[in-house]
Amino acid sequence: MTTEAELTGSAAAAAPPPDIEEAEGKPAWGALLVVLAGLFIANVDFFIVNVAIPSLQSDMHATSAEIQLVAATFNIGLSAMLITGGRLGDLYGRRKVFAIGLALFTLSSVVCGIAPNMGELIVARAVQGAAAALVIPQVLGILTTAYTGKARVAAFNAYGITMGASAVFGQLIGGLLIKADIFGWDWRTIFLINAPIGVVVLLLSPKLVPESKAEGHTGLDWTGVVLVTAGLTAVVLPLVEGREQGWPTWTWECLVLAVPLLAVFWYTQRRKAARDKSPLVHPSLFEDRAFGVGVVSLLVFFAAMASFFLVLALYLQEGRGLSALQSGLLFMPLGLGFFIGCAQAPKAAAKLGRQVLTVGAILQAVGNIALAVTAYELDSTGAVAWCIPAMVVAGFGMGFVVAPLASLVLEGVAPHHAAAASGVFSTAQEMGNAIGVAVIGVVFFGVAGQHGTGHTYAHAFGESLLVQAGICVLVALLVQFLPKAKQAEAA
């Protein structure tokens, strides 16, 4: 039987420190800025490396297979470890695991930046991805436990904006860093820039970020760790590598193998939960309809969003012959629309509840269709500036979804499951990225052909955008299954 003292102690542990929130429901800026800075550098490395591929290939005399592995190893390490990273934060302290992950990420970034050959760079990228998987879920876990009420909604909105900004501006930031060529470092700058930022965040973290972890003394579910890591790797690896290699037999074997691995993982989680054995992912998380439906909606939405950045970059650089910096600058109208959408989303959510996501998804679909029509009309010769209005609309739609999404999905999650739920949330995002890039990559390159021209790239871009618009409509339909009461309360 639970005593009054135990109840009081539990409530005190779950409550936010008295100095973590400021007046008017705004989160204390110090802790928020620190964890979001760590989140930004961990997430932007997913996108920024694509800009460096030409100079990296030239400088290191890398083969196409090696270049693919530079991106793939990070993605695989990140996707496969996010759920485990989230659970480690629940067990051993979210700030502690955040700091350990960020220290490892900073160190591996330096190793990437000074790597003398492709072998060391590829290994360091795998470590970087695994380290990012320790950092990213702790951020949502910290925000969930440190803030309440309107302050939590504001913090979640800031989280969404940071995740979106790292994707929207990754191309521009990479282009600017390579163009600046600081100390003659060329492509190495995109990795080495993480070091000073990481060190500052590590120094400020113990001073500004509150510590939190799940109540009770439980161990890590190692069976679950092995099964979920193997299962997610069996999904992500073929999705990342399959198209480039022509979908060989092993890619399909991996995808088939993933099914029993993940099924056994879920079976073991249910058994451990029934015996109160502390599973890696507690099945009760999915009893909250907002979380279950929200995670599926998140996966589908990011399938459209991540693939949008891929095909836009390919169209501008390969189809229209723009440099990385020039194409990065053309991402700015997208970013402008994104930030306007993010700024307006909280007000819209207060009035529309869950339907703010519907409006955002439909606006993104409209922007994609308008951009597809523009690309068809421009073909390979028209001025790409005509793409700007449609990019602003698409960016606005993205902001309308990204800013409120975390708050609407995670509002009902119990504090003791905060980082584990965040790990599932982030895994769904990364899986969406991988699935979207794989599916839209097949569409794009199927139309563009092996030796694409400006004309075929324009039509491949248009066809891809129409598929993405359909995915956005699917998101709008999924949102209708979110519970109304939960949505209105979150807003």
C-alpha positions in Angstrom: 0.0 0.0 0.0 1.4 3.4 -0.9 2.1 5.7 2.0 1.4 9.4 2.2 5.1 10.1 2.3 5.7 8.0 -0.8 3.0 9.9 -2.6 4.4 13.2 -1.6 7.9 12.2 -2.6 6.6 10.9 -6.0 4.8 14.2 -6.7 7.8 16.2 -5.7 10.0 14.2 -8.1 7.6 14.7 -11.0 7.0 18.4 -10.4 9.2 20.9 -12.2 11.8 22.8 -10.2 10.4 26.1 -9.0 12.8 28.2 -11.1 12.2 26.3 -14.4 9.2 28.3 -15.5 8.7 32.0 -15.9 5.5 34.1 -15.9 2.8 33.9 -18.6 3.4 30.3 -19.4 6.7 30.9 -21.1 9.5 28.3 -20.5 12.6 29.5 -18.8 14.9 30.4 -21.7 18.2 29.0 -20.3 17.3 25.3 -20.1 15.3 25.5 -23.3 18.1 27.1 -25.3 20.7 24.6 -24.0 18.8 21.5 -24.9 17.6 22.8 -28.2 21.2 23.8 -29.2 22.2 20.2 -28.6 19.2 19.0 -30.6 19.9 21.2 -33.5 23.5 20.1 -34.1 22.5 16.4 -33.6 19.7 16.6 -36.1 21.2 18.9 -38.7 24.0 16.4 -39.4 21.3 14.1 -40.9 20.8 16.8 -43.7 24.0 18.8 -43.9 26.3 16.0 -45.2 24.6 15.9 -48.5 25.9 19.3 -49.4 29.5 18.2 -48.8 29.4 15.1 -51.0 31.0 16.6 -54.2 34.0 18.1 -52.3 34.3 15.1 -50.1 34.4 12.8 -53.0 37.0 14.9 -54.8 39.2 15.4 -51.8 39.1 11.8 -50.4 39.0 10.1 -53.8 35.9 8.2 -52.5 34.0 5.6 -54.4 30.2 5.9 -54.8 29.7 3.1 -52.3 31.9 4.9 -49.7 29.9 8.1 -50.2 26.6 6.3 -49.7 28.0 4.8 -46.4 28.9 8.2 -45.1 25.2 9.1 -45.1 23.8 5.5 -44.4 25.9 4.7 -41.3 24.7 7.8 -39.5 21.1 7.2 -40.4 21.2 3.5 -39.4 23.0 4.3 -36.1 20.5 7.0 -35.3 17.3 5.1 -36.2 18.3 1.8 -34.6 19.3 3.4 -31.3 16.7 6.0 -30.6 14.3 3.8 -28.6 17.2 2.5 -26.5 18.6 6.0 -26.0 15.2 7.2 -24.7 14.9 4.3 -22.2 18.4 4.9 -20.9 17.4 8.5 -20.1 14.3 7.3 -18.1 16.5 4.9 -16.2 19.7 6.8 -15.5 18.8 10.4 -15.8 17.8 12.4 -18.9 20.3 15.2 -18.4 23.1 12.7 -17.7 22.4 10.7 -20.8 22.0 13.9 -22.8 25.4 15.0 -21.7 27.0 11.7 -22.4 25.5 11.5 -25.8 26.5 15.1 -26.7 30.1 14.5 -25.5 30.3 11.4 -27.7 28.7 13.3 -30.6 31.1 16.2 -30.2 34.1 13.9 -30.1 33.0 11.8 -33.1 32.4 15.0 -35.0 36.0 16.0 -34.5 37.1 12.5 -35.6 34.9 13.0 -38.8 36.5 16.4 -39.4 40.1 15.1 -39.1 39.6 11.7 -40.7 42.5 10.8 -43.0 40.6 8.2 -45.0 37.1 7.1 -45.8 37.2 4.1 -43.5 37.7 6.2 -40.4 35.1 8.7 -41.6 32.5 6.0 -42.1 33.1 4.5 -38.6 33.0 7.9 -37.0 29.7 8.7 -38.8 28.2 5.5 -37.3 29.3 6.6 -33.8 27.9 10.0 -34.5 24.5 8.6 -35.4 24.4 6.4 -32.2 25.5 9.4 -30.1 22.7 11.5 -31.7 20.3 8.8 -30.7 21.3 9.4 -27.0 20.8 13.2 -27.4 17.6 13.6 -29.3 15.0 11.7 -27.2 16.3 13.2 -24.0 15.3 16.7 -25.2 11.6 15.8 -25.4 12.0 13.9 -22.1 13.4 16.9 -20.4 10.8 19.2 -21.8 8.0 16.8 -20.8 9.1 16.6 -17.1 10.5 20.2 -16.7 7.5 22.1 -18.0 3.7 22.0 -17.4 0.6 23.6 -18.9 1.1 26.4 -21.4 4.9 26.4 -20.7 5.1 22.8 -22.0 3.1 23.6 -25.1 5.5 26.6 -25.8 8.5 24.4 -25.2 7.2 21.6 -27.5 6.5 24.3 -30.2 10.1 25.4 -29.9 11.2 21.8 -30.2 9.2 21.4 -33.4 10.6 24.7 -34.9 14.2 23.5 -34.1 13.7 20.1 -35.8 12.1 21.8 -38.8 14.7 24.5 -39.0 17.6 22.0 -39.0 16.0 20.3 -42.0 15.0 23.4 -43.9 18.3 25.3 -43.4 20.7 22.3 -43.3 21.4 22.8 -47.0 22.0 26.5 -46.7 24.2 26.2 -43.6 26.3 23.5 -45.2 26.7 25.6 -48.4 27.8 28.6 -46.4 30.3 26.7 -44.4 31.9 25.1 -47.4 31.9 28.4 -49.3 33.6 30.2 -46.4 36.3 27.5 -46.4 37.4 28.4 -42.8 41.2 27.7 -42.4 41.0 25.8 -45.7 39.0 23.0 -44.1 36.5 22.8 -46.9 34.0 19.9 -46.2 35.6 19.2 -42.8 34.0 22.4 -41.5 30.6 20.9 -41.4 31.8 18.4 -38.8 34.3 20.6 -36.9 31.8 23.3 -36.3 30.0 21.0 -33.9 32.9 21.0 -31.5 32.7 24.5 -30.0 28.9 24.4 -29.9 29.0 21.0 -28.2 31.5 22.1 -25.6 29.4 25.2 -24.7 26.3 23.2 -24.3 28.1 20.6 -22.1 29.4 23.4 -19.8 26.0 25.0 -19.5 23.9 21.8 -19.1 24.6 21.0 -15.4 23.9 24.7 -14.5 20.7 25.2 -16.4 19.0 21.9 -17.1 17.1 20.0 -14.3 17.8 16.3 -13.9 14.9 13.8 -14.0 14.4 10.1 -14.4 11.7 7.4 -13.9 10.8 6.4 -10.4 11.8 3.1 -9.0 14.8 0.9 -9.6 14.6 -1.0 -12.8 17.2 -2.4 -15.2 17.6 -2.1 -19.0 15.7 -4.7 -21.0 18.6 -6.1 -23.0 16.5 -8.6 -24.9 14.4 -5.7 -26.1 17.5 -3.7 -27.0 18.8 -6.5 -29.2 15.5 -7.2 -30.9 14.5 -3.7 -31.6 18.0 -2.7 -32.8 18.2 -5.7 -35.1 14.6 -5.2 -36.3 15.0 -1.4 -37.1 18.4 -2.0 -38.7 16.7 -4.6 -41.0 14.2 -2.0 -42.0 16.5 1.1 -42.4 19.5 -0.5 -44.0 17.7 -1.7 -47.2 15.7 1.5 -47.4 18.8 3.6 -47.3 21.0 1.4 -49.5 18.4 -0.4 -51.7 17.8 2.1 -54.5 21.5 2.9 -55.1 22.3 -0.8 -55.4 19.3 -1.7 -57.6 17.4 -3.5 -54.8 19.4 -6.7 -54.7 18.1 -9.8 -53.0 19.6 -9.1 -49.6 17.5 -5.9 -49.3 14.2 -7.8 -49.6 15.5 -10.5 -47.2 16.2 -7.8 -44.6 12.8 -6.3 -44.9 11.2 -9.8 -44.6 13.4 -10.6 -41.6 12.4 -7.3 -39.9 8.8 -8.5 -39.5 9.4 -11.5 -37.1 12.1 -9.5 -35.3 9.8 -6.6 -34.5 6.9 -9.0 -33.8 8.9 -10.9 -31.2 10.1 -7.6 -29.8 6.5 -6.5 -29.2 5.6 -9.9 -27.7 8.4 -9.7 -25.2 7.4 -6.1 -24.3 3.9 -7.2 -23.5 5.1 -10.1 -21.4 7.5 -8.0 -19.5 4.8 -5.3 -18.9 2.4 -8.0 -17.6 5.0 -9.2 -15.2 6.0 -5.6 -14.2 9.5 -6.3 -15.6 10.2 -2.8 -17.0 10.1 -3.3 -20.8 12.0 -1.1 -23.2 8.8 0.3 -24.6 5.8 0.0 -22.3 2.7 -1.1 -24.3 0.5 1.3 -22.2 2.0 4.1 -24.2 -0.1 3.1 -27.2 -3.3 2.9 -25.1 -3.3 6.7 -25.4 -4.9 7.2 -28.8 -3.3 10.6 -29.2 0.1 9.0 -28.9 -0.6 5.9 -31.1 -2.3 7.8 -33.9 0.1 10.7 -33.6 3.1 8.5 -34.0 1.7 7.0 -37.2 0.8 10.5 -38.5 4.3 11.7 -37.7 5.9 8.8 -39.6 3.7 9.6 -42.7 4.3 13.3 -42.5 8.0 13.1 -42.4 8.0 10.6 -45.3 6.7 13.6 -47.3 8.9 16.2 -45.7 12.3 14.6 -45.8 11.8 13.4 -49.4 10.8 17.0 -50.4 14.2 18.3 -49.4 15.9 15.5 -51.3 14.1 16.0 -54.6 14.3 19.8 -54.3 18.0 19.7 -53.9 18.4 17.2 -56.8 16.3 19.4 -59.0 18.1 22.6 -58.2 21.7 21.2 -58.3 21.5 18.3 -60.8 18.6 19.5 -63.0 19.3 23.3 -63.0 23.1 23.3 -62.4 23.1 25.4 -59.3 25.9 25.2 -56.7 25.3 24.0 -53.2 25.2 27.6 -51.9 22.9 28.8 -54.7 20.5 26.0 -54.1 20.8 26.6 -50.3 19.8 30.2 -50.8 16.7 29.1 -52.7 15.7 27.2 -49.6 15.3 30.5 -47.8 11.7 31.2 -49.2 10.8 27.7 -47.9 12.3 28.7 -44.5 10.4 32.0 -44.5 7.1 30.2 -45.0 8.1 27.6 -42.4 8.8 30.2 -39.7 5.6 32.2 -40.5 3.7 28.9 -40.2 5.4 28.0 -36.9 4.6 31.5 -35.5 0.9 31.3 -36.4 0.4 27.6 -35.5 -0.1 28.1 -31.7 -2.8 30.7 -32.2 -4.5 28.5 -34.8 -4.2 25.4 -32.6 -6.1 27.3 -29.8 -9.0 27.8 -32.2 -8.8 24.7 -34.4 -7.4 22.0 -32.0 -6.3 18.9 -34.0 -7.5 20.4 -37.3 -4.5 22.8 -37.3 -2.5 19.7 -38.5 -5.1 19.1 -41.2 -4.9 22.7 -42.4 -1.0 22.5 -42.5 -1.0 19.2 -44.3 -3.4 20.4 -47.0 -1.5 23.7 -47.4 1.7 21.7 -47.9 -0.1 19.5 -50.5 -1.3 22.7 -52.3 2.2 24.1 -52.3 3.6 20.9 -53.7 1.1 20.7 -56.5 1.7 24.4 -57.4 5.5 23.7 -57.4 5.0 20.6 -59.6 3.0 22.7 -62.1 5.7 25.4 -62.0 8.4 22.9 -62.6 6.6 21.4 -65.6 6.1 24.9 -67.1 9.7 26.0 -66.5 11.1 22.7 -67.8 14.9 23.2 -68.0 15.1 26.8 -69.1 12.7 29.0 -67.1 13.9 31.1 -64.2 13.8 29.1 -61.0 12.7 32.2 -59.1 9.1 31.4 -60.3 9.3 28.5 -57.8 9.4 30.8 -54.8 5.7 31.5 -54.2 4.9 27.8 -54.1 7.9 27.1 -51.9 6.6 29.7 -49.4 3.2 28.0 -49.3 4.7 24.5 -48.8 7.0 25.9 -46.1 4.0 27.5 -44.3 2.2 24.2 -44.3 5.2 22.4 -42.9 5.4 24.9 -40.0 1.7 24.6 -39.3 2.2 20.8 -38.7 5.7 20.7 -37.2 5.3 23.3 -34.5 2.3 21.8 -32.6 2.8 18.2 -33.5 5.0 17.2 -30.5 2.7 18.9 -28.0 -0.4 17.2 -29.4 1.1 13.7 -29.5 3.0 13.7 -26.2 0.6 15.7 -24.0 -0.9 12.6 -22.3 2.4 10.7 -21.8 3.2 9.9 -18.1 6.4 11.7 -16.9 8.1 8.3 -16.0 7.8 7.2 -19.7 8.9 10.6 -21.0 12.2 9.8 -22.7 11.1 6.3 -23.8 8.0 7.9 -25.5 10.3 10.5 -27.0 12.5 7.7 -28.4 9.5 6.1 -30.1 8.4 9.6 -31.4 11.9 10.3 -32.8 12.2 6.8 -34.2 8.9 7.3 -36.1 10.3 10.5 -37.5 13.5 8.8 -38.7 11.7 5.8 -40.1 9.4 8.3 -42.0 12.6 10.0 -43.4 14.0 6.7 -44.6 10.7 5.4 -46.1 10.0 8.7 -47.8 13.4 9.0 -49.3 13.3 5.4 -50.5 9.9 5.6 -52.1 10.2 9.1 -53.6 13.7 8.2 -54.7 12.3 5.4 -56.8 9.7 7.7 -58.3 12.3 10.5 -59.0 15.0 8.4 -60.6 12.5 6.2 -62.4 11.4 9.3 -64.3 14.8 11.1 -64.5 16.6 8.0 -65.8 20.2 7.0 -65.2 21.6 9.9 -67.1 19.1 12.6 -66.4 18.9 15.9 -68.4 17.4 19.2 -67.3 14.1 18.2 -68.9 13.8 14.8 -67.3 14.9 16.2 -63.9 12.1 18.8 -64.1 9.5 16.1 -64.8 10.9 13.8 -62.2 10.6 16.6 -59.7 7.0 17.3 -60.7 6.0 13.6 -60.4 7.6 13.3 -57.0 5.8 16.4 -55.7 2.5 15.0 -56.8 3.2 11.8 -54.8 4.2 13.8 -51.8 1.0 15.9 -52.1 -0.9 12.6 -51.8 1.1 11.7 -48.7 0.1 15.0 -47.2 -3.5 14.4 -47.8 -3.1 11.0 -46.1 -1.7 12.9 -43.0 -4.8 15.1 -43.0 -7.0 12.0 -43.0 -5.1 10.4 -40.2 -5.4 13.5 -38.0 -9.2 12.9 -37.9 -8.5 9.8 -35.7 -6.8 11.9 -33.0 -9.0 12.4 -29.9 -10.7 15.8 -29.9 -10.6 16.4 -26.1 -6.9 15.7 -25.9 -6.2 18.0 -28.8 -8.2 20.9 -27.4 -6.6 20.5 -24.1 -3.1 20.5 -25.6 -3.8 23.6 -27.6 
